[in-house]
Amino acid sequence: MTIAPNMSANAGFTPRDYFVTAGQIIYQLRLPNPPTPFAFIPDGGCASPGDHTGITFDHEGTFGNNLLVTCKGSGGVWQVTGAGTVTNIGFITHNGRPADAENPAVVPRAFGPFGGQLWVADEDYPDTVSTIPGAVHAIDPNGNVTLDVVEWHGAENVSVIPNNLCTFCSNNGTFFQAITLDNFGPVGLYEYFPSDFAGLGGNVLLPSEAGNGIALVTFNGTNYVTQFFDNIPGGAFEGASFADCDVPTPTPTFTPTATFTPTATFTPTSTATSTATFTPTSTATFTPTATVTATATPTNTPCNALASCTPPYPFVSGSPRTNVAFNESEVQRAYRVTTTPDLCTPLTVQVFYNDEHALTLGIRQVQVKKSCSGTTSTTTTNYPISAMASPGPTAQSVTNPQVGSTIQVPPPNDQAGTDTSDRPMFPALFITDITYNPPNPLAGDWQYGGTGIPPTFVSGTWKGAVRVVDKTTNPPTITITPDADPAVNNWNLGPGADPVPPGLTNQGYGAEIRWDISSLGLQPGHTYRLYFMDHDGDQNHSGGDSGQGCAFITMPGGPAASPTPTATASPTPTPTPTATPGTLAATGKTFSAKTVVVTFQNDTAVSQVLTGLSMSWPQATNGNLTKITMGGTTIYNTSTASPLNTSSLLGTTAQRTITAGSCAVLTFTFQNNVNTSASNYTGTATFNPFGPVNYLP
């Protein structure tokens, strides 16, 4: 935990706000309101192994007076601005091993060659000169790392001794040291007094978790000097902190008492209830990015419904999707979450889109091109989409729109309603329940396999798109082609639309995308992270043109029930769509000269054996059927007048088999040139185990 000092206002923070780490989530606490999610660190090392995230503010200004966070599992060092924007500074590693980065501090600028840098404790660093593990490393604002700046066995914490000491509590303590209580008695917090640090301002203390006591680090003009300072026999030191003179004094309405124990009473999962109002506001340009801020507003019935959020993507991780770029977030000119008048109940998520092309509402048609034995065929599947009425008003609205193909199963899936990066083409909302600090608070996002939810309302202008899967190339290629744009509507939206925030960019095509929160099945008292994306109307960038945004909401009611041992974070409140069962179908028919050529595609999971054929044709035109071949194998060669009905096929079983995922071409040869109208034919092929397949008309 850390408290925002006065100089943090330079980075957009409110001095005296508390910031608490819980795995990858940073919570903001502004008394008397309960904690709210403030930022998310996209580094699994902050949550695993264990929860050992370090947090501090830069008092020196070398890191812009921002909030700094370290992750023990990865050695990651991250900077967080007052707007909640998270950026990586670097990673502290040694021989491929991440440092056990804990409890950092920015040391004074004049403190030797590594002054002004972030010093990070590493209790298990192995390659010390003394061969006893434990050291402190330094990292500068550009990410340059210096290992083993000073050594101290089991170094757990870096604490800078202030030049001006302040005191806290009735005993006027100035430095407070936490001790692990295991077999150590009832006392877990010890205090030191100003007289203990006389003449030591500007130097550094290093408490040890290994029972080695506290070290004092000074700089003699040439070298850093480490010496013993104090010890509490048998104590395994954990967190430590000086009373910070740079934190403003509390207002008269808030009086700390001896019963106020943040470490004992702060429980994010149980206090994230409807007990305070958190009203996001915006800058004059109403941008949906890190410039969104939040202002606490006490009311007679305090609530805490909303908190700002910044998407962490892209970043490199074990899930390749987290590194997919979103190159069109600017088309989301603004987004907001609305609440009831008492500010307690979240009502809607509203995204305001504007671009030089109309919003893409979804995939209305999928075309799959395949080649079999030199024959190319295309299978077309249409999906329902709420098209704009034509003729009709320039700006229109639709409730619960049909958005084309909503198939989102993992690739490859030809019929998926997704872009070339496998993101849903329709405007999609993803949900993660973060009430109980799940191991991955992004678990419901698309990047981690979450299922997108279509909007409940769209207004303005929009259009569909066609997805073409070309399997004649190796590897198959996928292209997304949006339809032609409707008439320009600017920011004129249709019936039922919400007021457009003032001052937004206008490039010709405007739309509002809305999700009604009441339709999402969210639980009272739970806190959720909502993540949403949409696509623009040209799709001319590699991987697809998509924008992203997010918000935190807390539902009224509760408190939330404690999870059972088997409870897990649910990515979305709706079931995941499943793929259409594999089929065997005739995908191409050609009538030419004396032949009728039919292509069969086996998209089932098993091989299929042709066991029977029936067919009728215009006898007067075609004459007798003389031969049937399957690929290069003749499977029937008896001259036959219409109709044909046979299970006596030539060739081996293997020669009449279409393996899973493959195709086969049947060529029917007649006496005469054939009739070219499929409506004059009927035909059924029987496969084992699939069964009958109608291939004509």
N, C-alpha and C positions, 0 to 999 in steps of 0.2 A: 504494500500500500504506500502511496505517496500523496502529499498535499500540494496543490498548485501554489507556488510562491508569487510574490508581487511581479517579478520580472517575466513570469509566464504569460502575462497579458500581452507581451510583445509578439507572442505566437498565437494569439487569439483565445487563450484560456481565461477563465474567470478565477482570479486568485481565491484561495481557500476551498475550492472544490476538491473533493477526495477522489482518487483514482485507484481502483483495486483490480488486481489481475486474478482471473480464474481460468486457468488454461490459456486458450487463445483469445478469450474475450476480456476486454477491459471495460469495467463498469465505472460510471461516473456517479458520485454521491454528492448531492448539494442539499445539505440539511435545511429544513427538516424532511425533505422529500426522500423517498426510498431510492436505492440504486437503480440505474438504467444502463443498458448496454451502450457503450460509447464508440468502441472501435473493435475490429477483429484483426488479429495478427495472422497472416496467411503462412504460418510456419508450424508444422506438426510438432516440432521440438519444444514448443511452449506447453504442450499437453502431455507429451510422452518422451521419456519415461517419467511418470508422476507429474505433479503440478509444481514446477520450480521456476516460475517466471519472475525475473527481476524487473523492477520499475523505479525510475527516478526522474527528476526534472533537472535540466541543464541550468545551473545558476550562473555560469560564466559567460554564456552567450556564444560560445564556439559552435554549438549545435542549434543556434537560433532560439534558445530558451524553450525548446520543445520537450515533450515527454519522450523518454528513452526506455526501451524495453529489451530485455535479453531473454533468450530461450535456452534452457539448460540442455535439452535433448539434441540441439543442432548447432549450438554456438552462435545462433543468429542474433544480430543486433538491429533493432528497428526504431525508427523515428515516427512519432505521431504528432500531428499538428492540432491546434485548437479546433479545427473543423473535422477532426477524426480521420484525416488522410494519413495513410500508413505507407511508409517507404522503407526499403531495406538499406541499411548502411553497409553491412558486410557480415561475414561469418568468421568466427574465431575457431580455427582448427589447428591440429598439429599431427603430422603424419597420417592424415586421413581421419583422425579422431576429433570429434567436436569437443570444444572446451566445455566443462561443466559450468557454464556462465551463470553467475548468480550475483545478486545484490550489488549493482554497479554504482558508481558516482563519478561525476565530472570533477576532476581535481582543479585547484586554482591554476590560472594561466602561468603564474610565476613559479610553479612547483616543479622545477627542473626541466629536463629535455622533453618530458612527456606531459608537461603542464597543459591544461586546457583540453586534454583528451579524456575519453571515458575509460576509467579503470574498472576492470571486471574481475571478480574473485573466481578462482578455479581450484577448489579444494583438493582435486585428485590429479592435478597436473604432474606427470611422472618424471619428466626430464629436467629435474632441478639439479643445480650444482651440488647441493647437499645430499642428493638422492632420496630425500624425504619428500613425499608428494605434497603439493600445495604451492600456488603462486598467484600472482596478479598479472594480468595482461592489459595492454592499452590499445585502443583503436581511435583513430582520428576521424573527423567528419567525412573524409573521403574514403573511408573504409580500409585504410592502411593499418595493419595489425603488427604490434610488437609483442612477442611472447616473453614471459618470464621477466617482467620489469623488476619486480621484487618477489622474494620468496617468504612464505610463512606456512608452516605445516597446517593443513586443513583450512586454508584461508576461506572464510565464509562470507565476508562482508567488507565493503569499502566505505568508510565513514570519514568525511572531511570535518576537521575540527574548526568551527566557525571562529573568526577573529572577534566577533561580538557574541558573547554567549547569552542565551535566553534561558529561562527556567519554566518549569511546568509543575503543577500540583503543589500541595501545601508544604512539601518538604523542599521545594525549590530545586528539584533535580534538573540536570541539563542534558545528560546522556543516558539512554535507557537501553539495556541489553536483555534480550530474551534468552531463556535457558530451556533446553529440552527437559521436561519433567520426569523422564524415565528414571526411576529409582533415585530421585533427587529431592523428594519432599514436595511440600505444597507451594513453594515459591517459584514462579516462573519468570519474573521480571525484576531486574535489579537496576538501581539508578546510581549515577555518579553526579558529582556536584561541581560548580564552576571552579572551585579551588583546585580540583584534580587536574585542570587543564590550563593553569596559569602559565602564560608565556608560550603555549603550544599552538596558538591559532594558525591556521593555514597548513598544518601538517595532517597526516592521515592515520586512522586507526584501522587495524585488520583483526577482527575477532576470529577465533579458530573453532571449527566444529569438532576438531580432533582432540580437544582437551588441552591445547597448548596455550590457552589464554589469549590475551589481546596484545598485538604488536603495535608499536608506534613507529611510523615511517617518517623520516625527516630527509631534507636535502642539504648537504654541506657545501654546496657550490660546485662540487665535482661529481659526487655519487649520491645515490639513495642509501640511507642508513636505516636498517631495521633493528629494533631493540625491544626487549620485553617491557610491557607497560603494566599489565595487571592480569590476575587470574582469579577465577572462582573455582576452587578445587572441586574436581569431578564434574564440572559443568560443560556440556556440549552446547556451544554458543550458536544461536541461529540469528534472526534478524536483530538489527540495532539501529538506533536513530538518535540524532541530536534534536532538541527542541529548536525549531526553525524560526529565527527572527524575521526571515523574509516572508513568512506567512502572515497576512494581516490579522489583526485581532478580531474576534467575533463581534457581531453587532449586538446592541443591547437586548434584542429579542431572543438571543440564544446564549445560554449560560452553561458552559460545561460543568459537570459535577463529577464527584468521585465515582459515581455509579456508571458513568459513560465509558464503556469498554468496547471499542470498535472490533477488536479481534475476537471478542466472545459473542457479540450480538449481531454482527453483520452476516446475514445469510441471504444471498441474492435470490435463491429459489423460493424462499418463503415470503420475502418482503416485496417481491415484484408483483404487488397487487394494486388494486385501484385506490391508492392512497395519496397520489399527488398528480398535479396537472403538468404536463410536459408539452409545450406548444411549439412545434417547429415554425420558425420564421425564415425569411429568405432575404437575400440581397436585392437591390433594386432591379437586377436583371432576372431574378427568379430562376437561377440556374439549378439543375437537379443534381449537381455534383457536390464536391466537398465544401462549397460555399454555403450550403444549408446549415443553419445554426439552430440552437434550441434555447428557449427562454422559459425558466420556471415561473409559473403563475399560481400563487396560492389562492384557493377558493374555499368556500364554506364546506364543500365536499371534495377534498383534494383527490386528484386522480393522477395516473401516470401512464397514459395510453400510448404515447408516441415517443420515439427517439430516432435521431438521424442515423444514417448508415451510408457507407461508401463501399461499393463492390471491390473486392480485393483482386479481381482477375484483370489481366492474366498474371500467373506466376507458375514457376516450374515445380512440379511435385510428382509423386508416384502415379497420379491420375493424369493422363495426357490432356484431357479436356480442360484442366485448369490453365493451360498455356495457350488456349485458343483466344485470339484477339477479338475485341469488339471495336470495330473501326467506324461505327456510325452512331455512337451514343449521343452525338450532338442532335440527332433527329428527335430525341426525347427532350424537347425544349423546356419542359418542366414536368415534375411529378409531385404529387402530394397525397397525404392520407387525410381524409376528412373524419370528423367526430360529431357526436351529438353536441347540442349547445352547452352542456355542462362539461364538455371536453373529456368525458370518461369512457365513451364507447366508440371505438373505431368503426366507421361506416363503409367507406369506399377507398379504393386505391385508384387514383386518376393519373393517367399519363397523357400529356399533350404533345402530339407529334406534328412536325412540320418539316417539309423537304421539297425539293424541286420535282419529286415524283410522289404519287399517291402511296399511302400505306399498303403493304402487302398483307392481305387478310389470311392467306393460306394457300395450300396446294389444291387446286380444283381438278387437276388431271395428272395422271402418271403414265408415261409412255415408256415401255421397256422394249428395246431393240435387241434382237438376238440373231445369230447366224448359225445355220445348221446345214452341213454338207454343201456349203456355197450358197445356200438360200437364206436371205435376210427377211425377217418378219418383225412386226411391231405389234405389241399388245397394248391396248389403250384402256385405262380404267378411270372412270369419272367419279368424283367425290362431291357431295353436296356442299355448296358454299353460298352464303347470302350475298348475291350480286346486287349492285345498285340498280334501281329501277331505271329503265331507259325506254321511252322518254320519262323524265322525272325531274325533280328539283336538283339544283347543283349540289346542295348539301343535304344529306339524308342521315337517318339513324336506324339502328336495328338493335333489338334486345335479344339476348342469348343467340348471337349469330352463329350460323354454321360456318365452320372455318376450313372446310376441305378435309383432307386426310389428317387424322389425329394420331396415326400410328407412330409411336416413338420408341419401339423396341430397339435394343442395341443393333448396330449394323452387323452384317449387310442385310438390309430389308428393302427390296425394290420399291414397295408401296409406301414407305415412310413419308410422312408430311414434313420433311426436314430439309435443311440446306446442305451444302456440300461439306459442312463441318458437323452434321448430324444434329443441329439445333432445330427445335420446332420453328417452322416458318410462320405459324400463326402467333399473334401476341400471346405470350405464355407467362403464367405466374407460378412460382415454385415456393414451397412452404417448408420451413424447418422449425420444429418446436425446440426452443433452447431453454425451457423453464428449468431443467435440472442439469444445466451445464453438460450437454452430451459430449462424448469424446471428439466428435466433429460437428461443430455448430453450423457447418455448411452442408450437412448431409443431404438435405432436400434439394439442393441446387442441381441444375442440369449437369454441372461439371462432375457431380458425384452420383449420377444416375437417377436424379429426381424426375418426376413426371410433371410436365407443364399443364396448367389449367387454362382453357380458353377464357376470354373475357365475357362478362355478362352484358356489356353494352359497348357499341361502337357508333361514333357519330362523326360526320364530315364527309370525306371521300376515302375510298379504298378500292382495291381490285384483287383479283386472284393471280395465280401463277401456275405454270406447267413445269413439271419435273420430268426430265428425260434421263433414263438410265440406259446407256449404250454399252451393251455387253459384246458388241462386235470388236471392241478394243480390248487390249490387255495391258494394264488392268482396266476394268470397266470405268467409263467416265460418266459423271453426273453433271448435268447443267440445269439451272433454274432460270426460267424465262418468265418474268412478270408480264401480265397483260398490258395493253395500251392504257395510258392514263385517261381518266374521265376529265370533264371540264374543271378548270381551276376554280377553287372555292376560297382560297386564302384562309383566314381565320373565321369564316362564316360556317358555323357548325349547324347540325340538324336539330330537330325537335328533341327536347329532353336533355340536351347537352348542358354541362356545367359552364359557368363563366370562365372565359380564358384569362389566365393571369396577365396583367398588363406588361407591355414592353418586350414580348417574346419575338424572336426572329420570325419573319414570314418569307418563305421561298415559294409559295404558291399553293401547296396542298396541305391542308390542316386536318387534324382528326383528334378526337378524344377517345382513349381506350380506358374502360372502367371495369373494375372487378368489385362486386358487392361482397363485403366481408361476411355478411350474414349467410351467404351461400357456401362458405368454405368449411363449415363444420368445425370451427375452432372451439376449444374448451375454455370455460370461465377460469379466470385467474392465471392462465398460461401466457407466457411471452413467446412471440414468434418472430422469426426473421423472414420477411417477404422479399423475394428476388424475382425480377421480371425482365423480359426481353421482348423486342419487336424487330421487324425487318423493314428496310426502306423499299422503294419501288423500282430500283434498277438492278441491284445485285451484280455490280460490275467489279467487285473486289474479290481477290482470292479467298476462298473459305466462306464467303457470304457476308453481306452487309447487315450487321445487327447492332442494336444498342442495348444497354443494360442499366438497371437501377435497383435499389433495394431500400427497405425501411424496416425498423423494429416496431412492433405493436404489442401491447399488453391488453388482454381482454378483461373486462370488469368481472367482479365476482371472486370467489375463492375464499380462503387461500387454496392454491392448487393442491390437490391430493398428492401425498408422497408416492413416488413410483414404487412398484413392486420389484423384487429382484430380477424379474424377467422383462421389465419394461425397457423398451428401446425407443430411440428417437424415430418418429414417423416422418419420412420425407414429405409426403403429401397426404391430404385427407381423402383422396380418391384412389381407386384401384388402378394399377398400371395396365394400360391397354396391352392386349396380347396380339401376336401376329396372326394373320389369317392362315388357317391350316393349309399345308402344301397341297397343290392341285396338280393334276395331269390334264392338259388341255391342248386342243388344236390351235396353234398360234399363227398359222399362215396357210393360205389356200391360193393356188395359181392354176388358171385354166388356159392352156396354150397348146396349139396344134392338136396332137392326138393324146395329150396327157392331162390328167388332173393331179397336181402335186400338193400334198398336205404335210405340214410340219407339226410334230407333236413335241411339247416341252414337258419334261418330268420335273416338277418342283416339289415332289414329295420327298420324304426322307429315305425312301428305299427304292431299290430297282423294281421296274415294272416290265412284265413279259406280255407281249401281244399274243392273245390266244384265240381271237375270233374277229371277223369283219362282216358287216352287212352294208349294202349300198344299193341305191336305186338311181337311175339316170334316164335321160330322154333317149330311148332305144332308137327311135327313128333317125336321130341326128348322129349319135355316137357310134351306133352299131354295137357289136359285142365287146365286152371287156376281154382283153387277151392276156394281160399279165399284170402282176403287182410286185413291185420290188420294195424292200426296206433297206435303205442305204444301197449297198452294192449286192444285196442278196435277193434272189427271186424267191418270194414266199407263196406265189400262186401263179399257175401258168395254164389254166384250163379255160378255153373260150366259153364265155358265159353271157347269156342274154340277161337283161335287167329283170328282176332284182338279184343281187348276190347275197347269200347268207351262208357263211362257212366257218367252221372251226378246224378245217383240215388245211393247215398252213405248212408250207415247206420251210426248210432251214432248221438249224439247231435252236435250242432254247436261247443260247447265248447270242445268236444272230438276230433274235427277235426281242432282245432285252434293251430297254432304255435305262441306263444307270441313273441314280439320283442326281438331279441337277443338270442332266444332259438332255439332248434332243435327238430326234430321228425323223427322217423324211420318207414318206410313203408315196410312191409314184404309181398311179393307175393308168395303164395304157389301153387305148381303145382302137377299134378298126378304123374309125374315121376321125376327122377333126371334131373336137368336142364342143358342146354347147357351153358358152362362157358365163351363164347366169347361175349362181349358186342356188337360187331359189328353186331351180328345176331338179335339184338333187336332194337325197337324204343319205345319211351315213352314220354308222356307229361302230366304234372299235372297242373291243373288250380287252382289258389288261388285268393281269393277276399280280398283286392283290387289289388294285384300285377299283376295278369294275368297269362299267360301260362309260365311254366318252363319245358324245355327239360331235362329229367333225363336219357334217354337212346338214342343212344348208349353211 
